[in-house]
């Protein structure tokens, strides 16, 4: 998404293409609609809304949510309509007072130099935007003209406040900052610290930080209650593995967010074979405050069952160069295949498979070290 919009350099585009080539291809299957797209948009259509007037009760939010074309049309028409309305009022005042007819030198008009609707319209623009060319001005002859002058100034200030505030909010919307918050294309399930874990990678392309950043994860799946009720979109929270005990993260370099699949996890009964058969969707939400603007932003993505790679882990992206840490985003989505049990976490806990798996790993690593020592001795003898 970022590379298509031209927001990141060309090497990130090559990274994304390399990601697509290196990842294994799964067989396509028919599945339910996606709840959250990869770019964070929610795939939900609101239909049959009868109380449309509720949107007009919050006009400002409605204007901000509109498309840019519609907002610019409303922006232009609000000023044009107000200028035309008060231009008509100024023309009526001049017509009622007789300012449009030729009078003697002793005649004092309500507004000087108004001879037609065009001149009244120009005076309306001068009043509302405070241009003041000096050719036309109001006099103390008509009280009604003074009242209209005050009303038009107040109306102009209200229109400026609403429309300029709307334009500012649209340009500083939180989702603009979310364009530089990136997620790995795939998530992985592998063993970490002797526990089966669900992991994905998160990164920030900007140097300005996201303050108080938190990550929330949910599993969206179709479930059936004990009473037989079908819940098509059951949202189940996933606890994030954080030693601090909270979901707050320090997003300076790309982080691997981990979730331990234990007995409290909705993925506890999921095996490698079940992963490709079931229709599950893991939603990831990152929230935080933008350091430069102070506006709360939110970035979202999701991982379908075919986008979760079993038995792989992420490659390292951080290295130390010239006394500072360097992040190589060309490896952001790269994964490495590692030995991982294909059974579910429940089977691992009940059958003690993890203990045998650790013994096999230690024995294989020990055998490899012995072979390396023998090879080293033979090399020295030669």
PyMOL commands that set and color helices and strands:
alter all, ss='L'
color gray80, all
select helices_A, chain A and resi 2-5+10-22+53-56+59-65+68-97+117-128+143-171+174-180+272-277+305-307+329-331+345-351+353-381
alter helices_A, ss='H'
color red, helices_A
select strands_A, chain A and resi 181-183+187-192+195-204+210-224+230-238+248-249+255-260+281-290+296-304+308-310+312-314+318-321+324-327+335-337
alter strands_A, ss='S'
color yellow, strands_A
deselect
rebuild
show_as cartoon
